[in-house]
Amino acid sequence: MSNEKIFVTKSSMPSYEEYIDAIKPLWESHWMTNMGVYHQQLEQELKEYLDVPEISLMVNGHMALELAIQSFGLPEGSEVITTPFTFISTTHAIVRNNLKPVFCDVKEIDGTIDETKIEDLITEKTVAILPVHVYGNICNIEEIQRIADKYSLKVIYDAAHAFGVKYKGRGIGSYGDASIFSFHATKVFNTIEGGAVTFSEHKMYDKLYNLKNFGIRGEELVVEVGANAKMNEFAAIMGLCNLKHVDANIAERMQVYNRYVNVLEKVNGIQLFTNNSESTQNYAYMPILVTDKYSLTRNKLYEVLKSKNIYSRKYFYPLTSDQACFKNKYKYDDLKIARRLAEQVLVLPLYAGVDVIVIDEIIHTIRQPQGEYEQGKQ
Ligand SMILES: *Cc1c(COP(=O)(O)O)cnc(C)c1O
């Protein structure tokens, strides 16, 4: 094993020359931000790639989520049903909008919100459902929509993990009232930092435009109390470059993913998530569940891998509801499955360009952890 540290992901970048060539025009125009030509071009290209009716680029995925929520003007203090088995951003975005997260349990099979438990959580204060397509695993869209229609709730998907995924032949971002994507450096597709809101109603474009640009509509006209969440031109150009390679990148990820799955699905005590058969996959992550039947605990396996310079991650542990800033603040009693998944999950390195020798070493270690662990102790 080499001494090189292997992390759970490695940001994809175009070649240096490709990016440098692409940003050169900015030294002519000096137009570096404020919805410049590259911002517009990336919006067009992503609208097509993601197969969505409408898109608004943002400075990052988190602001995309905050502003998407804000755009619906939900009454302060009302409740949003969501999942705690996610990145902290999902819950922060709700709370920072002065709304109250109501945590729903998830399903063991794919880690997405358990749609059969949503209706029990609905009160007269409920205004929205905010599910997460966690690891790119697609939520039960039909059932969530049925519930939302029945109770007149908004549906806002956190699709940060689901870049490029299609469900029943349509872009995943075209479902619900809005979806958000993250283009952070660690995601399948990146603009260094960046994100987007996708939606169907055109009038939402203007609303989000106001929210991401101070509500400025003219040299002397401010129509709304907006934030600043614009994507700059350097980021947009990084996106345009990366978009050219994203399909090849995902194809490479698939190879690595299948290499893992072929062996790990047979390892006693290791459990894998199952994705919806009607959705495509983007192979963004390689999560495994280290169950009681495995010979080591999840934490021990994490340590064994770390001793070999493999830095897996406990995504998502702890649950957002259990984090110091939220603990005991909200109702979160029935989160049995979510809590168990958080205790068992380990995300393994997966990215385009990862050395297959390293992958085989990880697979070998997971198959033979005891021997490796004993050796590691000597
Ligand atoms: C990455 C991520 C976000 C936030 O996106 P940023 O671009 O990092 O701001 C939100 N939700 C989930 C589930 C994420 O993984």
PDBQT file of the ligand as one rigid body, heavy atoms in Angstrom, charges set to zero:
ROOT
HETATM    1  C1  LIG A 401     -23.618  19.270  -0.426  1.00  0.00    +0.000 C 
HETATM    2  C2  LIG A 401     -24.999  19.240   0.095  1.00  0.00    +0.000 A 
HETATM    3  C3  LIG A 401     -25.735  20.408   0.324  1.00  0.00    +0.000 A 
HETATM    4  C4  LIG A 401     -25.160  21.788   0.276  1.00  0.00    +0.000 C 
HETATM    5  O1  LIG A 401     -24.514  22.110  -0.887  1.00  0.00    +0.000 OA
HETATM    6  P1  LIG A 401     -23.286  23.144  -0.888  1.00  0.00    +0.000 P 
HETATM    7  O2  LIG A 401     -23.058  23.351  -2.356  1.00  0.00    +0.000 OA
HETATM    8  O3  LIG A 401     -22.140  22.491  -0.198  1.00  0.00    +0.000 OA
HETATM    9  O4  LIG A 401     -23.716  24.380  -0.213  1.00  0.00    +0.000 OA
HETATM   10  C5  LIG A 401     -27.065  20.278   0.711  1.00  0.00    +0.000 A 
HETATM   11  N1  LIG A 401     -27.625  19.078   0.910  1.00  0.00    +0.000 NA
HETATM   12  C6  LIG A 401     -26.950  17.935   0.740  1.00  0.00    +0.000 A 
HETATM   13  C7  LIG A 401     -27.636  16.633   0.961  1.00  0.00    +0.000 C 
HETATM   14  C8  LIG A 401     -25.599  17.971   0.358  1.00  0.00    +0.000 A 
HETATM   15  O5  LIG A 401     -24.908  16.841   0.247  1.00  0.00    +0.000 OA
ENDROOT
TORSDOF 0
